[in-house]
Amino acid sequence: MKISFCYTWQLLVLLALLPGCESEERQLRTAGNDAIEENAEDKEENNQPGVRVAGDRSSDEIICQEGVYVTALAKTQNFTNLFNIICENGETNTLFSELINNAYKGEGDPQINTLSTDLSRENHITLITASAVYLPNKSPMDLSKIDVYQIFAEGVNERNTFININVESITEFPGNKSTRETILNYDLTNANGAGISDKRKTAINSYALLEGYEEATITTEHLLNSNENHYYARTNGLTINYKNPEGGMYLIMISELIMTNRMDAERMILTTSDINKGSNRIIYDRLSNPQ
């Protein structure tokens, strides 16, 4: 059974950088997105072999082509399907533009796109959502200097839902092409007005698309210890940190949640809505003003 709702998922973002190598590039060129192409500049005598450069590509092309390359090289999770939601033929698509045009700017409720809501007979729920937030006074480079996760130190309290988000550790340059990895513990204690036992641990990794490139960065989130989690099979998330040429930046967020063993699916869907709306408000309210 497939039904449609309007919910969101937020991911938080930080900076990253490190290029890959030529041999791995050739293996990953078709990793879920055949739009990744070898840059013509790599063939010039003045460039070191294997160094990926922006060339004359637009930011929209670099996001899709280098994003797939970097995340596939990291080998933490497969984020190809999330890139394919906002990318087409090697550059961002119409949905990406629509998310930017409807980005949350602090008034009313965030506008959320629910791309898929599947409920199975085995009490499994799959939610794929996308949304965006506009930060008028920030850039991807600015976010690398902010301890972003501390803005959630008091948790997210929206309507009848409360979730605590605890930062377990932050590691600079942990490997796998990531410049920072943050381990988070989520503890959902109140779900749409009812008590609940619901915990999960995730890893958030930040990446640069190209060395020295400041127009966009990406952040991924994935579930840790999935074999031991009774309620979550997947929590993949992708955030594009996109510099606005006219000032400020956008956070374009896409996520896929697969929840298991949910006896009350409708309540969990409403709970997810509460959490995501509250999180987007916090992101805007606490990061949109100059620090």
matplotlib code that plots the C-alpha trace (Angstrom):
import matplotlib.pyplot as plt

x = [0.0, 1.3, 0.1, 1.4, 2.1, 4.1, 6.9, 10.5, 13.9, 16.8, 20.4, 23.0, 26.0, 29.7, 32.7, 34.9, 37.8, 40.1, 40.3, 40.4, 42.8, 42.6, 42.4, 39.4, 37.8, 37.6, 36.1, 33.4, 32.6, 29.3, 28.6, 24.9, 25.1, 26.7, 27.0, 30.4, 32.8, 36.6, 37.5, 39.3, 41.7, 43.1, 44.6, 46.6, 50.3, 50.2, 47.8, 48.9, 47.3, 44.2, 43.5, 39.8, 39.1, 36.0, 37.0, 34.1, 31.4, 28.6, 27.8, 24.8, 27.0, 29.7, 27.2, 25.8, 29.0, 31.5, 28.9, 28.3, 32.1, 33.0, 30.3, 31.0, 34.7, 34.0, 32.1, 30.1, 26.7, 25.2, 23.7, 23.2, 19.4, 19.3, 21.5, 19.3, 16.3, 17.8, 20.1, 19.5, 22.0, 24.8, 23.3, 20.6, 17.0, 13.6, 12.9, 16.2, 15.1, 11.7, 13.2, 15.3, 12.3, 10.2, 13.0, 11.9, 12.7, 11.4, 7.7, 4.9, 5.7, 8.5, 7.3, 8.1, 8.0, 7.1, 8.4, 7.3, 5.5, 5.2, 3.6, 4.1, 2.1, 5.2, 4.8, 7.7, 7.5, 9.6, 9.6, 11.5, 11.3, 13.0, 13.0, 15.2, 16.1, 17.6, 20.2, 20.6, 23.9, 25.8, 27.9, 29.2, 32.5, 30.9, 29.2, 32.6, 33.5, 30.3, 29.7, 26.4, 25.1, 25.2, 22.1, 20.2, 21.5, 18.0, 16.5, 13.5, 10.2, 7.4, 3.7, 3.4, 6.7, 10.1, 13.5, 16.8, 19.9, 23.2, 26.6, 28.7, 31.9, 33.4, 36.4, 38.3, 39.6, 38.5, 39.4, 37.3, 37.6, 35.6, 36.9, 34.7, 32.6, 30.0, 28.4, 24.8, 22.5, 18.8, 16.4, 12.7, 10.8, 7.5, 5.9, 2.9, 1.6, 2.5, 5.6, 7.9, 11.2, 13.1, 16.8, 19.3, 22.9, 24.1, 27.3, 27.3, 30.2, 31.1, 32.8, 34.2, 33.3, 36.7, 39.8, 39.4, 35.9, 33.7, 30.4, 28.9, 29.7, 27.8, 26.9, 25.7, 24.1, 23.7, 22.7, 25.2, 24.7, 21.7, 21.8, 21.2, 18.4, 14.9, 13.2, 15.4, 16.8, 18.1, 18.4, 20.2, 20.3, 21.9, 22.3, 23.6, 25.1, 24.6, 25.9, 23.4, 25.1, 22.9, 23.9, 23.3, 23.0, 20.5, 20.4, 18.8, 17.9, 16.8, 16.3, 15.2, 14.0, 13.1, 11.4, 10.6, 8.3, 5.9, 2.5, 1.1, 2.4, 0.2, 1.5, 5.1, 4.5, 3.0, 5.9, 8.4, 6.6, 6.8, 10.5, 11.4, 9.3, 10.8, 14.3, 14.0, 12.7, 15.7, 18.2, 16.7, 16.2, 19.7, 21.8, 20.2, 21.4, 25.0, 27.1]
y = [0.0, 3.4, 6.7, 10.2, 12.6, 15.8, 15.3, 16.3, 15.1, 17.4, 16.8, 19.1, 20.1, 20.8, 21.2, 18.5, 18.2, 15.6, 14.5, 10.9, 9.0, 8.2, 4.5, 4.6, 7.3, 5.0, 2.3, 4.6, 6.6, 4.7, 4.1, 4.6, 7.7, 7.5, 11.3, 11.3, 12.2, 12.6, 16.3, 17.4, 19.4, 16.1, 15.5, 18.7, 18.6, 21.2, 19.1, 16.2, 12.9, 11.9, 15.4, 16.3, 19.9, 22.0, 23.1, 24.9, 22.8, 24.6, 24.1, 22.0, 19.6, 19.4, 18.6, 15.6, 14.3, 14.8, 14.0, 10.5, 10.0, 11.1, 9.2, 6.1, 6.3, 6.6, 3.2, 4.0, 3.6, 3.8, 7.2, 6.9, 6.7, 9.9, 11.7, 10.3, 12.1, 15.5, 14.8, 14.0, 13.6, 14.7, 17.9, 19.0, 18.6, 20.4, 19.1, 20.6, 24.0, 23.6, 22.8, 25.9, 28.1, 26.8, 26.8, 27.6, 31.2, 31.4, 32.1, 29.6, 25.9, 24.4, 23.1, 19.4, 17.1, 13.5, 11.5, 8.1, 6.6, 2.8, 0.7, -3.1, -5.9, -6.6, -3.2, -1.7, 2.0, 3.6, 7.4, 9.3, 13.1, 16.2, 19.8, 22.9, 25.7, 29.1, 30.7, 34.3, 35.0, 31.8, 29.9, 26.3, 27.6, 29.4, 26.2, 24.5, 26.9, 26.3, 23.5, 23.0, 20.0, 22.0, 23.8, 20.6, 20.3, 20.9, 18.4, 18.9, 19.5, 19.9, 19.7, 16.4, 14.9, 15.1, 13.7, 14.1, 14.4, 13.7, 14.2, 11.2, 12.2, 14.4, 13.3, 15.5, 13.9, 10.4, 8.9, 7.8, 11.2, 12.8, 15.9, 15.4, 12.6, 13.2, 10.3, 11.1, 9.3, 9.8, 9.1, 9.5, 9.6, 11.0, 10.1, 12.2, 12.3, 8.8, 7.4, 5.2, 3.4, 4.4, 4.8, 4.9, 5.9, 7.5, 8.7, 12.1, 12.7, 15.9, 16.1, 18.6, 18.1, 19.3, 20.6, 24.3, 24.4, 26.6, 26.8, 23.6, 20.8, 17.7, 15.8, 12.3, 10.4, 6.7, 4.3, 2.5, -0.9, -1.6, -5.3, -4.5, -2.0, -3.4, -0.3, 1.0, -0.7, 2.4, 6.1, 7.4, 11.1, 13.5, 17.3, 19.6, 22.8, 25.2, 28.7, 31.2, 33.5, 36.3, 35.8, 33.2, 29.5, 26.7, 23.4, 20.9, 17.7, 14.3, 11.3, 7.7, 6.2, 2.5, 1.8, -1.7, -3.4, -0.5, -1.5, 2.0, 3.2, 6.3, 7.6, 7.1, 9.0, 11.9, 11.7, 11.9, 15.0, 16.6, 15.9, 17.2, 20.3, 21.2, 20.5, 22.7, 25.5, 25.2, 25.1, 28.3, 30.2, 29.4, 29.6, 32.3, 35.2, 36.5, 34.9]
z = [0.0, -0.9, 0.6, 0.4, 3.3, 3.8, 6.1, 6.3, 7.4, 8.3, 8.1, 9.5, 7.6, 7.9, 5.5, 4.0, 1.6, -0.2, -3.8, -5.0, -7.2, -10.9, -10.7, -8.3, -10.4, -13.4, -11.3, -9.8, -12.9, -13.3, -9.6, -9.7, -11.8, -15.3, -15.4, -13.7, -16.4, -16.4, -16.5, -19.6, -17.4, -16.0, -19.4, -19.5, -18.9, -16.1, -13.9, -11.7, -12.9, -10.9, -9.5, -10.1, -10.8, -11.5, -15.0, -16.7, -15.0, -13.2, -9.5, -10.4, -12.4, -9.8, -7.1, -9.0, -10.6, -7.7, -5.0, -6.4, -6.8, -3.3, -1.4, -3.5, -2.7, 1.0, 1.0, 4.1, 2.5, -1.0, -1.4, -5.2, -5.0, -3.0, -5.6, -8.4, -6.8, -7.4, -10.3, -13.9, -16.8, -14.5, -13.2, -10.8, -11.9, -11.7, -8.2, -6.9, -8.3, -6.7, -3.3, -3.5, -4.6, -1.7, 1.0, 4.5, 5.4, 8.9, 8.3, 8.6, 8.4, 6.3, 3.0, 2.7, -0.2, 0.6, -2.4, -1.1, 1.8, 1.8, 4.5, 4.4, 6.0, 8.2, 9.9, 8.0, 7.0, 4.2, 4.1, 1.4, 1.9, 0.7, 1.8, 2.0, 4.4, 3.4, 5.6, 4.6, 6.4, 6.0, 3.4, 3.3, 4.5, 7.5, 8.6, 8.9, 11.7, 13.7, 16.2, 14.4, 16.5, 19.7, 18.5, 19.3, 22.8, 24.2, 21.9, 19.5, 21.1, 18.6, 19.5, 21.4, 20.4, 22.0, 20.9, 22.5, 20.2, 21.9, 20.3, 21.3, 19.5, 16.8, 14.8, 12.5, 9.3, 10.2, 6.8, 3.8, 2.3, 5.1, 6.9, 9.9, 11.4, 14.1, 16.0, 17.2, 19.6, 19.1, 21.9, 21.1, 24.4, 23.4, 20.1, 19.2, 22.7, 23.8, 25.5, 23.5, 23.6, 20.4, 20.1, 17.3, 16.6, 13.4, 11.8, 9.9, 7.5, 5.8, 2.4, 0.0, -3.6, -4.8, -3.1, -2.5, -4.0, -1.8, -3.7, -2.4, 0.1, 1.0, 4.2, 4.6, 7.5, 8.0, 10.7, 12.9, 14.4, 12.2, 12.9, 16.6, 16.1, 16.5, 15.0, 12.2, 9.1, 7.4, 8.1, 5.0, 4.5, 2.1, 2.5, -0.2, 1.2, -1.7, -1.9, -3.3, -5.9, -4.6, -1.0, 1.8, 1.2, 0.9, 2.7, 0.4, 2.3, 1.1, 3.3, 3.4, 6.6, 6.9, 10.2, 11.3, 13.8, 14.0, 15.3, 14.9, 11.6, 11.4, 14.8, 13.7, 10.5, 12.5, 14.9, 12.1, 10.8, 14.3, 14.6, 11.1, 11.3, 14.7, 13.5, 10.4, 12.6, 14.9, 12.0, 10.6, 14.0, 15.4, 12.2, 10.1, 12.2, 12.2, 14.9]

ax = plt.figure().add_subplot(projection="3d")
ax.plot(x, y, z, "-o")
ax.set_aspect("equal")
plt.show()
